[in-house]
Structures are given as structure tokens and as C-alpha cells.
Amino acid sequence: MLRGQEMRILVIEDDGKICEVVSKGLSQEGHTVDCATTGSEGLALWGANQYDAVVLDRMLPEVGGMEILRQMRQRGDKTPVLILSAMGKLDDRVAGLETGADDYLVKPFALPELQARIRAITRRQLHTEEANKTSLSLAGVTLDLLGRTCVREGKKIELQPREFKLLELLMRNAGYPQTKALILETIWGCGVDPQTNIVDVLVCKLRAKIDTGFADKLIQTMRGVGYVFRADH
């Protein structure tokens, strides 16, 4: 899932009314929703398709929700899961989370809270995936995060540690401007004079190394906002 794009969500819930309410609420947010009213149907859909999130009831006919979750986690499936259940005792919630759920919401529930919780677990998943990457490749630039090397279109580019860290920050957030304050805190930490021009100097040095000799200038200045790595290449 990418920021700004709709998600595909699977709802496995045997209560038709709840399934309809959840599906309608998520669809109104622009998401595509598949619904299953039995455990076996839900398991089949989950195994056959790629979902950004799953809303899973515990008490289901044919195959229970906990068994579905257990099977998918054993297969290595890391799709974010929100358990939606009337079983709200502490032991029930703990068991659901220990089986592999990312969150647990007890019935009755408010639709806005369910929507917010789905946004939260999918956001955490995205951040985890980003953090676990060992390389970044975009617009002809490849960063080896383990070897700390940079290559653009076959040309190796020598970067100083702070230049590398800045490029990593910009590439991880390609298309989204990074403010000078954010860059300052990320690269240098707290306690640095916010009026200093060290961010501008660092960006200038990085830009000279990354963009010099190439037609496409990837590191752009957004006046009054900050700097951005172009995402349209």
C-alpha cells in the first residue's frame, strides 16, 4: 500500500448487518472491500488475494477466526489484522494479540474508531516495511543501506555520512517535502540553532553530487516548505 492510494480490505464477519455497515463505511473512504460470512470463505479469499488489511471476527461458522489467523501467520502472511469480536475479556484480547492480530476492537463499536484503527495498523505496517528495507531504488538512484553506497545510473557516488542520511530521508519520503526543521532534527538531533544554514549547505553538497551531469534534477527546492526528492521519475 502506498500513501494516498485506496486499500483493499477483507472483512470476515458472519453478522450480515455488521458486515454491511463496516463495508459501507470503508467503501466511503475510497477502499475496496471484500466480505466473507463464513470462516472457510474468508480463509479462501485471504489465501487467494493480496489485502492491505483484514477485519476478522473470532466466532465464525466452519472455521474460527483464531484458526484463520493462526494459519495465515504460519504461512508467513503479515497482513495487518484487526480482530472485531464480542469476546472482550482481557484473556480474550491477549489471546488474539498473541496469535498475531495487530489490534483488537470489542463489539459494540463505533465505525469512526474502527476506521481509525485500520488506518493505524496499516500505517505501522508501512513503516515497518520501510524500516526493514536494505536498499532503496528510485529514479535511477540506488542506496545500499547496509554497505552505505550510492549509485546513480551505474555511476558510483561517494557520499559523506550526513549526505547519505539526508538522501535516505528524502528517498524514503519521495514526493513529500521535508521541512528544514525536520531535516535538522533528523540529521543533527536536538539542540541545534534552527536559524542556522547548515541544512541548506548540506542539501547543496548532496545536490552537486547527485544531480551534476544528469538531465533530471531529482532534489528540488519547494520555497517556503523545504526539499523533496522527485517521485515522478
trRosetta pair geometry for C-beta under 8 A, 3 or more apart (Angstrom, degrees):
i j d omega theta_ij theta_ji phi_ij phi_ji
1 5 6.4 -161 -163 74 70 110
1 7 5.6 -1 -118 -104 134 91
1 52 4.4 70 -60 -126 130 126
1 122 6.1 -16 63 -178 160 117
1 125 7.8 65 37 91 118 117
1 126 6.3 -85 77 -80 97 113
2 5 4.7 62 66 7 85 125
3 126 7.5 106 -56 -177 82 164
3 176 7.6 16 77 -59 152 135
6 30 4.6 -126 -101 136 107 92
6 31 5.2 171 -171 -102 94 45
6 32 6.2 88 137 -12 126 82
7 31 4.8 -17 62 -125 78 110
7 32 7.4 -142 102 36 42 72
7 52 3.8 -106 -156 63 103 149
7 53 6.1 25 160 11 142 103
7 118 8.0 -170 73 154 158 117
7 122 6.4 -59 -102 -129 152 164
8 31 7.0 170 -90 -173 23 87
8 32 4.7 -20 -110 72 74 107
8 33 7.8 176 -159 -80 51 29
8 34 7.3 27 179 -7 92 102
8 49 7.4 -110 137 153 138 121
8 50 7.1 77 69 98 137 68
8 51 5.4 -118 106 -126 92 59
8 52 5.5 119 50 2 61 94
9 26 5.6 -87 55 174 148 153
9 31 5.3 24 2 159 114 136
9 32 7.2 157 22 82 68 52
9 33 5.2 -21 70 -108 94 74
9 34 7.5 -172 93 28 45 69
9 51 6.3 87 -123 -165 26 107
9 52 6.3 -54 -74 62 67 89
9 53 4.9 -14 -118 70 93 91
9 54 7.1 170 -165 -89 68 30
9 55 6.7 38 169 -8 111 98
9 118 7.0 4 -117 -159 142 142
10 33 7.7 148 -97 -159 22 59
10 34 5.0 -21 -111 68 71 101
10 35 7.9 161 -161 -87 55 25
10 36 7.0 7 -175 3 98 108
10 42 6.9 123 161 -151 120 85
10 45 5.9 159 -133 117 130 122
10 46 5.8 173 106 -84 173 82
10 49 7.4 142 -67 78 124 124
10 51 4.7 -59 -10 -107 105 156
10 53 7.6 -165 32 99 67 48
10 54 4.7 -14 67 -115 100 81
10 55 7.2 -165 97 30 52 66
11 19 5.8 145 125 -140 127 78
11 22 5.3 149 -127 105 149 130
11 23 5.9 -120 24 -70 153 85
11 26 7.6 -179 -50 14 125 149
11 33 6.0 13 -5 -171 113 107
11 34 7.1 178 26 86 70 48
11 35 4.9 -19 70 -109 102 72
11 36 7.2 175 91 27 54 65
11 54 7.8 169 -82 -162 29 55
11 55 4.5 -5 -116 61 73 112
12 35 7.9 158 -86 -161 33 49
12 36 4.8 -13 -113 68 74 105
12 39 7.0 68 178 -111 126 48
12 41 7.8 167 -128 87 94 83
12 42 3.3 51 -117 -123 124 148
12 45 7.9 -180 -80 54 101 124
12 46 7.7 -30 -52 -44 132 119
12 54 6.8 8 1 -176 106 102
12 55 7.0 180 28 90 62 60
12 56 5.0 12 55 -119 111 65
12 57 6.1 -131 108 23 75 81
12 60 6.6 -19 152 -95 103 148
12 65 6.8 153 105 -110 123 95
12 68 6.9 -100 122 110 170 172
13 18 5.3 -111 160 97 142 110
13 19 4.4 -180 79 -77 113 88
13 22 6.8 104 6 27 157 144
13 35 7.2 -55 42 -153 90 94
13 36 7.8 116 25 75 48 58
13 37 6.9 -33 88 -113 48 58
13 55 6.9 -16 -41 115 113 103
13 57 4.6 110 -112 -27 64 125
13 60 8.0 -114 -123 -96 21 102
13 84 6.7 -22 -93 78 117 127
14 19 7.9 -176 57 -43 3 124
14 37 5.1 90 -123 -174 51 72
14 38 6.7 64 -100 -85 98 43
14 57 6.3 -116 8 74 80 155
14 59 7.3 -85 27 107 129 73
14 60 5.3 159 -36 -128 118 66
14 61 5.9 112 -111 1 144 92
15 18 4.0 50 92 18 116 112
15 19 6.3 169 86 -17 58 86
15 57 7.5 142 9 -92 92 158
16 19 5.5 -56 -144 37 31 115
16 20 6.2 32 157 -22 66 106
16 37 6.5 1 -81 -112 76 133
17 20 5.8 -54 -150 34 29 111
17 21 6.5 27 153 -17 64 106
18 21 5.7 -55 -147 37 33 110
18 22 6.2 27 158 -14 68 108
18 84 7.7 172 163 135 134 136
18 107 7.6 -37 -116 -114 145 132
19 22 6.1 -58 -145 40 26 106
19 23 6.0 25 158 -18 63 114
19 35 5.0 93 -179 -153 118 130
19 37 6.4 -60 -53 -88 163 88
20 23 5.8 -57 -141 40 25 111
20 24 6.1 25 160 -18 63 109
21 24 6.0 -58 -147 37 25 108
21 25 6.3 23 157 -18 62 111
21 111 6.6 -119 157 -86 104 122
22 25 5.8 -58 -147 38 29 111
22 26 6.2 20 160 -12 66 110
22 33 7.7 172 121 -155 81 149
22 55 6.1 -141 174 100 149 166
22 84 7.7 -64 -89 -77 151 176
22 111 7.3 -168 -101 -123 55 94
22 114 6.7 -83 -123 135 97 157
23 26 6.1 -61 -145 41 26 104
23 27 6.0 27 157 -21 64 112
23 33 4.5 171 -140 117 79 149
23 35 5.5 -40 -77 -62 136 123
24 27 5.7 -57 -143 38 28 112
24 28 6.4 33 156 -25 63 105
25 28 5.9 -53 -153 29 28 113
25 29 7.2 23 150 -14 59 103
25 111 4.6 -145 -112 -168 158 126
25 114 7.2 74 104 79 149 120
25 115 6.2 -118 149 -64 115 115
26 29 5.7 -56 -159 34 39 111
26 31 4.6 -55 161 62 92 128
26 33 5.0 109 87 -71 125 130
26 115 6.9 -179 -90 -105 67 90
26 118 7.4 -5 -109 61 112 171
27 30 7.7 104 -179 -31 36 7
27 31 6.2 -101 -93 67 34 70
27 32 7.6 50 -110 -110 78 25
27 33 5.5 -87 -61 7 89 121
29 115 6.4 154 -52 -145 149 124
34 45 5.7 -172 134 -176 139 143
34 49 7.2 90 3 62 163 163
34 51 7.7 -104 34 -97 118 118
36 39 8.0 100 132 -102 121 12
36 41 4.1 -178 -155 110 110 102
36 42 3.6 172 90 -74 146 72
36 44 7.9 157 -119 51 146 85
36 45 5.4 -154 -56 10 133 139
37 41 6.7 20 47 56 54 144
37 61 8.0 15 136 37 73 110
38 41 4.5 88 60 9 89 106
38 42 6.8 -159 89 -6 45 88
38 60 6.4 122 -163 173 38 103
38 61 5.0 -56 -129 77 88 96
38 62 4.8 44 177 20 110 131
38 63 7.5 83 153 29 79 80
39 42 5.6 -59 -146 39 31 111
39 43 6.1 32 157 -21 67 107
39 60 3.8 125 -57 114 95 129
39 61 6.4 -159 3 81 92 41
39 62 4.7 -161 50 79 96 87
39 63 3.0 -153 125 66 127 73
39 64 6.0 -16 -99 -24 155 12
39 65 6.8 -128 -109 -63 107 48
39 67 7.2 45 -176 67 141 108
39 68 5.7 -144 -160 -52 95 121
40 43 5.7 -51 -144 35 30 112
40 44 6.4 32 155 -19 62 106
40 62 4.3 -67 -16 135 104 142
40 63 5.1 120 -61 -1 62 114
41 44 5.8 -56 -150 36 29 111
41 45 6.4 27 154 -17 65 107
41 62 7.9 88 -4 59 75 150
42 45 5.8 -55 -146 37 31 108
42 46 6.1 29 157 -18 66 109
42 56 7.4 122 170 -121 148 87
42 60 7.0 -62 17 -158 139 161
42 63 7.6 -141 55 73 99 112
42 68 6.1 -8 103 -129 114 156
43 46 5.8 -56 -144 38 28 111
43 47 6.2 23 159 -15 63 111
43 63 5.6 -7 -24 80 136 156
43 68 5.0 -134 -82 -123 94 100
43 71 6.8 23 -139 73 118 145
43 72 7.8 -149 -135 -53 77 102
44 47 6.0 -61 -146 40 26 107
44 48 6.1 10 162 -10 64 117
45 48 6.1 -71 -144 43 26 102
45 49 5.9 -21 175 18 67 118
46 49 7.0 -78 -129 51 17 83
46 51 6.7 -55 -127 4 70 134
46 54 6.4 23 -110 -102 119 141
46 68 7.1 103 27 -178 155 111
46 72 6.0 -55 140 -93 136 135
46 77 7.6 83 160 170 106 167
46 79 7.5 -145 -157 45 102 157
47 72 7.5 -137 -76 -100 77 92
47 75 7.8 77 -117 27 93 177
51 54 5.8 78 112 -62 148 84
51 79 5.4 51 79 -146 93 143
52 79 7.3 159 171 -147 10 94
52 80 7.4 -6 152 37 55 105
52 122 5.7 33 158 -127 101 128
53 79 6.7 168 -109 173 24 92
53 80 4.8 -31 -113 79 81 101
53 81 7.4 163 -165 -87 65 30
53 82 6.9 21 177 -2 111 101
53 118 5.3 101 151 -156 166 98
53 121 6.5 110 -122 88 117 113
53 122 5.3 -71 -60 -69 119 110
54 79 5.6 69 -11 126 109 123
54 80 7.2 172 25 93 71 51
54 81 4.8 -18 68 -111 102 77
54 82 7.2 -176 91 30 52 65
55 81 8.0 158 -90 -159 21 59
55 82 5.2 -20 -111 71 67 102
55 84 5.4 19 -180 -11 95 126
55 114 7.4 35 -119 -171 134 117
55 118 7.3 -43 -69 -88 103 119
56 65 4.8 137 160 -155 100 114
56 68 6.6 -157 -148 84 131 129
56 69 6.3 126 131 -63 166 106
56 81 5.6 -8 7 -166 127 106
56 82 7.0 154 22 79 75 47
56 83 5.4 -43 77 -106 91 59
56 84 6.8 150 69 21 34 78
56 101 7.4 -134 57 -108 124 110
57 60 5.6 125 88 -62 103 95
57 65 5.3 -149 97 -65 45 141
57 83 7.6 102 -118 -163 17 67
57 84 5.6 -46 -85 77 64 85
57 85 6.0 127 -153 -88 58 73
58 64 6.7 4 173 -178 60 93
58 65 4.1 -112 -119 49 31 131
58 66 6.0 30 -144 -35 88 88
58 83 6.2 41 -56 -166 93 114
58 85 4.1 28 3 -107 112 135
58 87 5.6 -52 56 25 153 127
58 92 7.6 -61 -63 -170 173 109
58 96 7.0 -85 -85 -93 121 117
59 64 7.0 -28 -118 -135 33 88
59 65 7.0 -31 -9 0 23 112
59 85 6.9 114 -1 -138 86 98
59 86 7.4 -32 14 36 129 101
59 87 7.3 127 -32 -24 107 115
60 63 6.4 -11 96 80 118 53
60 64 5.7 150 46 -127 86 34
60 65 5.3 114 -5 -46 115 79
60 68 7.5 17 43 -17 149 131
63 67 5.4 -118 -178 84 86 124
63 68 5.7 102 129 -60 114 92
64 67 4.6 91 63 8 85 105
64 68 7.1 -146 98 -7 44 86
65 68 5.5 -52 -149 33 35 113
65 69 6.3 33 155 -17 67 105
65 83 6.8 116 145 -132 138 97
65 85 7.3 -150 58 -80 158 118
66 69 5.7 -54 -148 38 32 111
66 70 6.1 36 152 -22 65 107
66 95 7.3 -20 -119 139 135 108
66 96 7.1 -108 -99 -105 95 67
66 99 5.6 -98 -152 -132 87 173
67 70 5.5 -51 -143 36 32 115
67 71 6.3 34 157 -20 64 105
68 71 6.0 -58 -151 35 28 109
68 72 6.4 19 157 -13 64 110
69 72 6.1 -61 -146 39 29 105
69 73 6.2 24 159 -15 66 110
69 81 6.1 126 -119 165 109 170
69 83 7.7 -26 -65 -80 150 107
69 96 7.8 63 53 -153 172 70
69 99 5.2 76 108 131 127 118
69 100 5.3 176 164 64 104 109
69 101 6.3 -32 -145 -61 151 81
70 73 6.1 -60 -146 40 26 107
70 74 6.3 28 155 -21 63 109
70 99 5.7 -67 -73 -166 82 108
70 100 7.1 153 -91 13 42 127
71 74 5.7 -58 -149 35 29 113
71 75 6.6 25 153 -17 63 106
72 75 5.7 -55 -152 36 35 111
72 77 4.2 -60 174 57 89 133
72 79 7.2 -50 159 36 136 108
72 100 7.7 -170 80 107 89 151
73 76 7.7 65 -178 -64 34 13
73 77 6.5 -90 -81 59 31 78
73 99 7.2 175 9 157 152 66
73 100 3.9 -121 -77 -98 149 168
78 125 7.2 151 136 -140 101 111
79 125 8.0 10 -153 -129 30 157
80 102 4.7 -36 -153 10 79 159
80 118 7.8 128 115 -151 127 61
80 121 4.0 146 -174 139 133 109
80 122 5.3 -140 34 -79 155 57
80 124 7.3 121 -104 64 131 96
80 125 4.8 -109 -50 -42 115 138
81 100 6.8 53 39 118 138 84
81 101 4.8 -98 98 -128 108 65
81 102 5.5 134 53 10 58 90
81 103 7.8 -172 100 36 52 65
81 121 7.6 -112 47 161 26 154
82 101 7.1 86 -125 -168 17 104
82 102 6.6 -51 -71 67 57 91
82 103 4.8 -15 -116 70 80 101
82 104 7.5 177 -164 -82 60 24
82 105 6.1 14 175 3 107 111
82 114 7.2 126 142 -153 154 80
82 117 5.7 107 -120 122 137 117
82 118 6.0 -77 -21 -84 147 74
82 121 6.2 -169 -62 9 94 155
83 96 4.5 -83 15 -169 167 140
83 101 4.6 -32 -21 -128 109 155
83 103 7.3 -163 27 96 70 50
83 104 4.7 -8 62 -116 107 73
83 105 7.1 173 87 29 56 63
84 105 5.3 -13 -107 71 69 100
84 107 6.5 72 170 -52 80 96
84 109 6.9 -87 -145 0 100 151
84 114 7.2 23 -100 -121 123 121
85 88 7.1 176 100 -62 85 65
85 92 7.0 -136 106 158 138 127
85 96 7.3 -163 14 -79 143 149
85 104 7.3 -36 31 -162 106 90
85 105 7.8 130 24 78 60 53
85 106 6.6 -42 78 -118 64 55
85 107 6.5 -115 123 1 18 99
86 106 7.1 74 -133 -166 25 75
86 107 4.5 -47 -82 59 68 115
87 92 4.1 -154 143 -155 102 154
87 106 7.8 -122 77 -124 33 90
88 92 6.3 -43 -42 70 2 136
88 93 6.9 27 -158 -51 46 105
88 106 3.5 49 -104 -129 119 137
88 107 7.6 -141 -52 44 116 55
89 92 4.6 96 57 3 77 106
89 93 7.2 -152 92 -5 40 86
90 93 5.9 -59 -150 37 31 108
90 94 6.1 30 155 -18 67 109
91 94 5.7 -55 -143 39 31 112
91 95 6.2 33 157 -22 65 107
92 95 5.9 -55 -148 35 27 111
92 96 6.5 27 154 -19 62 107
93 96 5.8 -55 -151 35 31 112
93 97 6.4 25 155 -13 66 108
93 104 4.7 155 -141 105 86 159
93 106 7.7 -54 -79 -61 111 105
94 97 6.0 -60 -148 41 30 106
94 98 6.0 24 157 -15 67 112
95 98 5.9 -59 -141 41 27 107
95 99 6.3 30 157 -24 63 107
96 99 5.9 -57 -150 31 28 111
96 101 4.6 -9 155 17 88 143
96 104 4.9 111 89 -97 140 126
97 100 8.0 171 180 30 28 11
97 101 5.3 -80 -96 65 41 93
97 104 6.1 -82 -54 -28 91 124
101 104 5.9 79 117 -67 143 86
102 121 4.2 106 119 -143 137 126
102 124 7.2 170 -167 70 128 133
102 125 7.6 -48 -110 -57 158 103
103 117 5.2 -170 130 -179 160 116
103 120 7.2 83 -60 84 151 114
103 121 5.3 -118 -8 -65 119 128
105 109 5.2 46 157 -108 115 147
105 113 6.9 152 -136 121 130 109
105 114 6.0 127 150 -99 174 80
105 117 6.0 -177 -61 37 127 171
106 109 6.8 153 84 -70 42 98
109 113 6.0 -123 -179 71 95 118
109 114 5.6 85 135 -52 134 106
110 113 4.5 81 70 5 93 108
110 114 7.2 -167 91 -8 48 85
111 114 5.6 -54 -149 36 37 113
111 115 6.3 37 155 -19 69 104
112 115 5.6 -54 -147 37 33 113
112 116 6.2 33 155 -20 66 106
113 116 5.6 -54 -146 37 32 111
113 117 6.2 32 155 -20 66 106
114 117 5.8 -56 -146 36 29 110
114 118 6.5 30 155 -19 64 104
115 118 5.9 -55 -151 34 30 110
115 119 6.6 31 152 -18 63 104
116 119 5.7 -53 -152 35 34 112
116 120 6.4 35 150 -23 65 106
117 120 5.5 -52 -148 34 34 115
117 121 6.5 26 159 -14 68 104
118 121 6.2 -56 -143 38 31 101
118 122 6.2 22 161 -11 65 110
119 122 6.2 -65 -146 43 26 104
119 123 6.0 29 156 -23 65 112
120 123 5.7 -57 -146 35 27 112
120 124 6.5 26 156 -18 63 105
121 124 5.7 -49 -147 35 34 112
121 125 6.5 39 152 -22 63 104
122 125 5.5 -49 -148 34 36 115
122 126 6.5 40 152 -21 65 102
123 126 5.7 -52 -150 34 32 112
123 127 6.5 30 153 -16 64 106
124 127 5.7 -57 -148 38 33 110
124 128 6.2 35 153 -22 66 106
125 128 5.7 -54 -148 35 31 112
125 129 6.4 30 155 -18 65 105
126 129 5.9 -55 -149 36 30 110
126 130 6.4 29 154 -17 64 107
127 130 5.7 -54 -148 37 32 112
127 131 6.1 30 155 -20 66 109
128 131 5.8 -57 -145 38 29 109
128 132 6.2 21 159 -15 65 112
129 132 6.0 -63 -146 39 28 107
129 133 7.1 48 153 -44 60 91
130 133 6.0 -38 -163 -2 35 115
130 172 5.9 89 -173 -153 125 107
133 136 6.3 77 131 -69 140 74
133 145 6.7 101 112 5 79 148
134 144 7.4 -3 148 -159 80 63
134 145 5.4 -148 -168 53 40 105
134 146 5.3 -4 -163 -25 101 111
135 142 6.3 1 179 -172 115 91
135 143 6.2 168 -157 85 63 57
135 144 5.3 -23 -105 -109 100 49
135 145 5.9 -153 -83 2 38 88
135 146 7.8 -54 -61 9 78 88
136 141 7.9 -2 110 111 91 90
136 142 7.1 168 86 -150 51 46
136 143 4.4 8 50 47 96 107
136 145 6.8 78 -9 -46 89 107
136 168 6.8 144 12 -132 149 70
136 171 4.8 108 143 128 146 136
136 172 6.7 -87 -108 -70 148 68
137 141 7.1 177 -146 89 47 49
137 142 4.6 -3 -103 -104 87 82
137 143 7.7 -157 -68 24 47 63
138 141 5.9 -18 69 58 64 91
138 171 5.6 166 36 -153 132 100
138 174 5.6 -132 171 -65 163 160
138 229 7.3 74 105 143 137 128
138 231 7.4 -47 -173 -125 131 61
138 233 7.7 93 159 83 77 80
139 174 7.9 172 -11 -139 117 143
139 216 6.9 -136 -176 120 115 143
139 218 5.5 141 116 -114 152 126
139 229 7.7 -160 19 167 142 99
139 230 6.6 91 -85 83 158 90
139 231 7.9 -127 -45 -128 119 25
139 233 3.8 58 -122 95 105 106
140 152 5.6 59 126 -163 95 73
140 153 4.4 -1 -179 -59 123 87
140 216 7.9 119 26 60 134 134
140 233 7.2 -49 3 139 97 113
141 150 6.9 -13 -168 -167 94 94
141 151 7.3 161 -152 86 48 48
141 152 4.7 -17 -99 -100 75 87
141 167 7.7 -121 162 -179 143 122
141 171 6.9 -126 97 -101 125 132
141 210 6.9 4 -104 -150 138 109
141 218 6.8 69 -22 -140 137 178
142 150 7.3 161 84 -152 53 47
142 151 4.9 -7 56 60 99 95
142 152 7.7 178 19 -81 65 41
143 149 7.6 168 -154 85 47 46
143 150 5.5 -12 -105 -103 70 79
143 164 7.4 135 -144 -159 117 86
143 167 6.5 167 -85 117 136 113
143 168 6.0 173 161 -91 165 80
143 171 6.4 168 -1 47 136 164
144 147 4.0 -2 122 48 132 102
144 148 6.8 -56 91 5 85 15
144 149 4.5 16 41 49 118 87
144 150 7.6 -140 20 -66 75 37
144 151 8.0 47 -16 0 99 100
145 148 7.3 26 -164 -76 25 52
145 168 7.0 91 -106 -119 98 129
148 159 8.0 -129 166 70 84 104
148 161 7.8 -22 -163 -109 136 69
148 164 5.9 17 -162 -163 89 163
149 156 6.9 -41 -176 -146 109 100
150 156 7.2 116 84 -161 57 56
150 157 4.5 -50 99 66 108 98
150 158 7.9 -179 49 -79 102 10
150 159 5.2 56 9 -10 137 125
150 164 6.7 -152 -40 -114 122 88
150 167 6.8 26 -107 100 142 162
150 210 7.9 -68 158 -97 140 90
151 154 6.6 4 177 -116 110 8
151 155 6.6 153 -160 73 68 38
151 156 5.4 -35 -101 -97 82 55
151 157 6.8 166 -100 11 26 83
152 155 5.4 -24 68 60 74 95
152 157 5.9 32 5 -22 101 128
152 210 6.4 126 -50 -152 153 67
152 214 6.9 -68 142 -62 135 149
153 214 7.2 141 17 -108 139 122
155 213 7.8 -39 70 98 179 139
157 209 5.3 116 -171 162 118 104
157 210 6.6 65 -168 -91 168 56
158 209 7.5 -112 66 -148 57 135
159 163 4.1 -141 -166 97 95 114
159 164 4.3 128 114 -63 130 81
159 167 6.7 -74 -133 6 159 138
159 206 7.4 34 -131 -119 109 83
159 209 6.5 148 -91 119 79 160
160 163 4.6 88 53 8 76 110
160 164 7.0 -144 90 -9 35 88
160 205 7.7 -13 26 136 121 138
161 164 5.7 -56 -148 34 28 112
161 165 6.4 26 156 -18 65 107
162 165 5.5 -50 -142 37 36 113
162 166 6.3 38 156 -21 66 103
162 187 5.5 70 -151 -166 97 117
162 202 6.0 -83 132 -135 117 129
163 166 5.9 -54 -149 35 29 110
163 167 6.4 27 154 -16 63 107
163 202 6.7 -161 -88 -168 66 89
163 205 6.1 -97 -96 110 119 110
163 206 4.8 169 -149 -89 92 92
163 209 6.9 43 -179 34 145 148
164 167 5.9 -57 -149 38 30 108
164 168 6.3 32 153 -21 65 106
165 168 5.7 -51 -148 34 31 114
165 169 6.5 34 152 -20 63 104
165 186 7.3 -177 152 136 111 98
165 187 5.6 138 104 -114 127 84
166 169 5.6 -54 -152 34 33 113
166 170 6.4 27 154 -15 66 107
166 183 6.6 38 -126 -153 97 110
166 187 6.0 4 -71 -85 87 132
166 202 5.8 159 -53 145 159 121
166 203 7.0 -144 171 -86 149 62
166 206 5.6 -112 88 -61 130 158
167 170 5.8 -56 -145 40 33 109
167 171 6.0 28 158 -16 68 110
167 206 6.0 -174 -61 -158 95 131
167 210 6.9 157 -110 -72 125 140
167 229 7.8 91 -154 -85 60 134
168 171 6.0 -60 -142 41 27 106
168 172 6.1 28 160 -21 64 109
169 172 6.1 -56 -145 34 25 109
169 173 6.6 -13 164 16 60 112
169 178 6.2 76 141 -109 111 167
169 183 6.8 143 109 -114 156 77
169 186 5.7 97 -102 130 147 157
169 187 7.7 -87 -16 -59 150 92
170 173 6.5 -82 -150 57 25 87
170 174 7.0 64 149 -83 64 61
170 178 6.3 -110 -97 7 69 137
170 219 6.6 1 175 -114 164 95
170 227 6.6 -51 -107 118 122 104
170 228 7.0 148 -152 -160 98 25
170 229 3.9 118 152 -35 100 114
171 174 5.6 3 -153 -55 40 101
171 229 5.4 -48 -82 84 48 176
173 176 4.4 -84 171 64 95 110
173 178 6.0 105 83 -62 143 106
173 228 8.0 -99 113 -134 93 73
173 229 7.3 118 80 31 64 107
174 228 7.7 93 -154 179 42 80
174 229 4.5 -68 -113 90 76 107
174 230 7.2 -6 -164 95 95 21
174 231 4.1 125 141 -87 100 93
175 228 6.7 38 -136 -175 8 118
175 229 7.4 -45 -22 80 44 70
175 230 7.3 50 -78 -165 62 29
175 231 3.1 -22 -56 -7 106 142
175 232 7.6 105 -95 -34 103 72
176 228 6.7 -176 81 -127 22 105
177 222 4.8 -64 -110 36 138 147
177 225 4.6 6 150 140 159 123
177 226 4.7 133 168 61 99 98
177 227 6.7 144 -152 70 76 20
177 228 4.4 -61 -93 -64 63 110
178 182 5.2 -118 -173 83 83 127
178 183 5.5 96 135 -57 115 95
178 226 5.0 -125 90 133 43 142
178 227 5.8 -27 59 65 88 75
178 228 6.8 150 8 -85 73 56
179 182 4.6 96 58 6 83 101
179 183 7.0 -150 94 -3 44 86
179 225 6.6 -99 -96 170 75 54
179 226 4.1 -134 -106 -60 31 138
180 183 5.7 -56 -147 39 33 111
180 184 6.0 38 154 -25 67 107
180 194 7.9 110 115 -167 106 81
180 199 4.7 143 -150 89 91 165
180 200 7.6 -10 -120 -49 124 77
180 226 5.5 -161 -32 -114 60 92
180 227 7.9 85 -74 -5 66 94
181 184 5.7 -53 -147 34 28 115
181 185 6.5 23 157 -14 63 106
181 194 6.2 4 -108 -139 88 114
182 185 6.0 -58 -149 39 30 106
182 186 6.1 25 156 -17 66 112
182 226 7.2 -1 38 -120 107 161
183 186 5.8 -59 -142 40 28 109
183 187 5.9 7 168 -3 67 115
183 199 5.1 102 96 -135 126 120
183 202 7.8 -175 157 75 126 133
183 203 7.9 3 178 -59 165 107
183 226 7.0 158 -16 -159 118 122
183 227 7.1 37 -55 35 148 114
184 187 6.6 -66 -137 45 19 95
184 188 5.7 -37 -175 38 60 114
184 192 5.7 -145 177 81 108 131
184 194 6.5 140 92 -119 170 65
184 196 7.6 129 -124 61 128 105
184 198 7.5 102 -115 72 92 102
184 199 5.5 -70 -68 -63 85 121
185 188 7.2 -70 -111 60 13 73
185 189 6.5 27 -162 -139 51 17
185 190 6.5 21 -131 -72 87 60
187 199 7.7 145 39 -104 139 81
187 202 7.0 111 160 156 170 175
188 192 4.7 35 117 -37 137 153
188 198 7.2 63 -51 100 148 142
189 192 7.1 115 76 -16 58 108
192 196 6.3 -74 163 22 97 139
192 198 7.5 -78 180 40 135 138
193 196 4.6 105 81 -33 97 100
196 199 7.5 113 99 -3 85 81
197 200 4.7 -43 -175 39 84 118
197 201 5.9 89 126 -26 85 97
198 201 5.4 -53 -145 38 38 115
198 202 6.2 39 156 -21 69 104
199 202 5.8 -56 -148 37 30 109
199 203 6.3 29 155 -17 65 107
200 203 5.8 -54 -146 37 29 110
200 204 6.3 34 153 -23 63 107
201 204 5.7 -55 -151 33 29 114
201 205 6.6 28 153 -18 64 105
202 205 5.8 -55 -150 35 33 110
202 206 6.3 28 154 -15 66 108
203 206 5.8 -58 -146 40 31 109
203 207 6.0 33 156 -21 67 109
203 219 6.7 -175 -167 159 91 135
203 221 7.8 99 147 -84 147 94
203 227 5.5 -155 -125 -80 140 160
204 207 5.8 -54 -143 37 26 112
204 208 6.5 31 155 -24 61 105
205 208 5.8 -54 -152 30 29 113
205 209 6.8 18 154 -11 62 107
206 209 6.0 -64 -154 39 33 105
206 210 5.9 13 159 -7 72 116
206 219 6.5 113 110 -64 105 172
207 210 6.1 -63 -131 47 28 99
207 211 5.2 -15 -175 17 69 122
207 212 8.0 100 137 -33 60 82
207 217 7.7 26 -159 -162 103 98
207 219 4.7 -125 -98 72 91 133
208 211 7.2 -49 -99 51 12 86
208 212 5.4 21 -174 -34 52 124
209 212 6.8 -27 -105 20 11 110
210 214 7.9 -54 144 27 56 137
210 218 6.1 -84 140 52 123 117
210 219 6.1 86 75 -13 138 119
211 214 5.7 -110 -159 53 46 105
211 216 7.9 -115 -135 103 87 51
211 217 4.7 40 -147 -130 135 72
211 218 6.1 -159 -85 25 97 78
211 219 6.2 -114 -41 28 125 94
214 217 7.4 149 92 -77 94 47
214 218 7.8 1 99 -17 140 98
216 230 7.5 -123 172 65 106 147
216 233 5.5 108 -179 -113 154 156
217 220 6.8 105 118 -77 98 77
217 230 7.7 97 99 -12 55 136
218 229 5.8 6 157 -154 95 75
218 230 5.1 -125 -148 30 56 100
218 233 6.7 -101 -105 44 93 143
219 227 6.3 2 -176 -177 91 114
219 228 7.7 160 -153 81 49 37
219 229 6.1 -27 -97 -99 64 64
219 230 7.8 -116 -63 -9 20 84
220 227 6.9 157 81 -157 45 64
220 228 5.2 -24 64 65 96 86
220 229 7.8 152 18 -103 82 15
220 230 5.8 80 -13 -57 120 93
221 227 5.9 -37 -104 -103 53 75
222 225 3.9 -29 109 58 112 121
222 226 6.0 9 56 57 100 47
222 227 7.0 177 17 -95 82 21
222 228 5.7 45 -21 -4 119 115
225 228 8.0 4 108 -34 122 110
230 233 5.6 53 110 3 113 107
